[in-house]
Amino acid sequence: MEVCFDELRQFDRTGQFLGKHPFIAQKSERERVTDLLRSDPDRYFEERKNIELNITRYTSQIGSSRFSEEKKKKFQELLEQHQASLYMYREIFNEFIKQ
């Protein structure tokens, strides 16, 4: 808890974190995917394919009459998360191609 407060105090004073707390020291998802594309393109495309399959699955489940409205609402949330991830993957790939 103290490390968390130290991080927040530092950010409040300087606008930058100390980087000692595990959540702050970790790479962002965008950095992780960028590094993955550079170091292991096969794994990048495998992850991207899985995201696309999840989008297809959740789209199908939302349209199905087998599921309750509550489940469909949850599927919609998951669909939106995967769509955002796919958008990020595509953006990173396009930036990589331009370089």
PLY file of the C-alpha trace (Angstrom):
ply
format ascii 1.0
element vertex 99
property float x
property float y
property float z
element edge 98
property int vertex1
property int vertex2
end_header
0.00 0.00 0.00
2.87 2.33 0.83
4.50 1.74 -2.56
1.22 2.68 -4.22
1.05 5.96 -2.29
4.69 6.71 -3.09
3.91 6.27 -6.78
0.92 8.60 -6.57
2.84 11.26 -4.60
5.67 11.17 -7.13
3.23 11.45 -10.03
1.45 14.34 -8.34
4.74 16.20 -7.82
6.53 15.48 -11.09
4.01 13.99 -13.51
6.01 10.74 -13.70
5.79 7.50 -11.76
8.68 5.94 -9.86
8.11 2.59 -11.57
8.48 0.53 -8.38
4.90 -0.75 -8.13
4.33 -3.93 -10.20
1.30 -2.50 -12.03
3.22 0.55 -13.16
6.47 -1.24 -13.93
4.75 -3.63 -16.34
4.61 -2.83 -20.03
1.38 -1.63 -21.51
-0.56 -4.01 -23.71
0.35 -1.91 -26.74
4.08 -2.22 -25.97
3.70 -5.96 -25.39
1.98 -6.48 -28.76
4.53 -4.28 -30.55
7.39 -6.28 -29.06
5.61 -9.51 -29.92
5.24 -8.49 -33.57
8.95 -7.69 -33.78
10.23 -10.73 -31.92
7.68 -13.47 -32.74
5.42 -12.62 -35.71
3.89 -16.12 -35.75
2.64 -15.71 -32.20
1.38 -12.19 -33.00
-0.72 -13.53 -35.88
-1.93 -16.47 -33.77
-3.15 -14.08 -31.06
-4.75 -11.85 -33.68
-6.51 -14.84 -35.27
-7.85 -15.88 -31.86
-9.24 -12.39 -31.32
-10.95 -12.52 -34.71
-12.44 -15.93 -33.86
-13.70 -14.58 -30.54
-15.38 -11.70 -32.37
-17.10 -14.17 -34.69
-18.19 -16.36 -31.79
-19.60 -13.53 -29.66
-21.38 -11.99 -32.66
-23.04 -15.34 -33.28
-23.99 -15.80 -29.64
-25.54 -12.33 -29.42
-27.79 -13.18 -32.37
-28.79 -16.57 -30.97
-32.08 -17.17 -29.20
-30.50 -19.83 -26.94
-29.09 -17.26 -24.50
-30.78 -14.98 -21.98
-30.63 -11.20 -22.30
-28.23 -11.10 -19.35
-25.80 -13.43 -21.13
-26.18 -11.50 -24.37
-25.29 -8.32 -22.51
-22.11 -9.97 -21.20
-21.32 -11.26 -24.70
-21.74 -7.71 -26.03
-19.21 -6.40 -23.49
-16.74 -9.12 -24.44
-17.33 -8.45 -28.12
-16.52 -4.77 -27.65
-13.32 -5.64 -25.76
-12.18 -7.96 -28.53
-13.05 -5.41 -31.21
-10.93 -2.83 -29.40
-8.07 -5.33 -29.17
-8.32 -6.14 -32.86
-8.27 -2.44 -33.70
-5.07 -2.06 -31.65
-3.46 -5.11 -33.31
-4.28 -3.74 -36.76
-2.99 -0.29 -35.85
0.30 -1.72 -34.59
0.68 -3.84 -37.71
0.04 -0.85 -39.99
2.61 1.22 -38.08
5.09 -1.65 -38.38
4.55 -1.90 -42.15
5.04 1.85 -42.60
8.43 1.67 -40.87
0 1
1 2
2 3
3 4
4 5
5 6
6 7
7 8
8 9
9 10
10 11
11 12
12 13
13 14
14 15
15 16
16 17
17 18
18 19
19 20
20 21
21 22
22 23
23 24
24 25
25 26
26 27
27 28
28 29
29 30
30 31
31 32
32 33
33 34
34 35
35 36
36 37
37 38
38 39
39 40
40 41
41 42
42 43
43 44
44 45
45 46
46 47
47 48
48 49
49 50
50 51
51 52
52 53
53 54
54 55
55 56
56 57
57 58
58 59
59 60
60 61
61 62
62 63
63 64
64 65
65 66
66 67
67 68
68 69
69 70
70 71
71 72
72 73
73 74
74 75
75 76
76 77
77 78
78 79
79 80
80 81
81 82
82 83
83 84
84 85
85 86
86 87
87 88
88 89
89 90
90 91
91 92
92 93
93 94
94 95
95 96
96 97
97 98
